[in-house]
Amino acid sequence: MIVGVILFTLTANSGRRGISHKMSDKEIIRRMQGGWGEMIARILIFLGGAVILVSIIWRIVRIIASY
């Protein structure tokens, strides 16, 4: 999850500037669409969160089952 957050931060700030009224529509669309690095970062963050959630649920189930 930490790697995903770091990767997302790096890809989001990789030289992107704001959108200007002087840009063409194609340039604006290209800047708004995320690249592969951003997608991989989001997947890593999601998987990290899912692993943490499953771990918490598993611990709760083990505690309940031990009674």
Buried (B, 14 or more C-beta within 10 A) or exposed (E): BEEBEEBBEEBEEEEEEEEEEEBEEEEEEEEEEBEEBBEBBBEBBEEBEEEEEEEEEEEEEEEEEEE
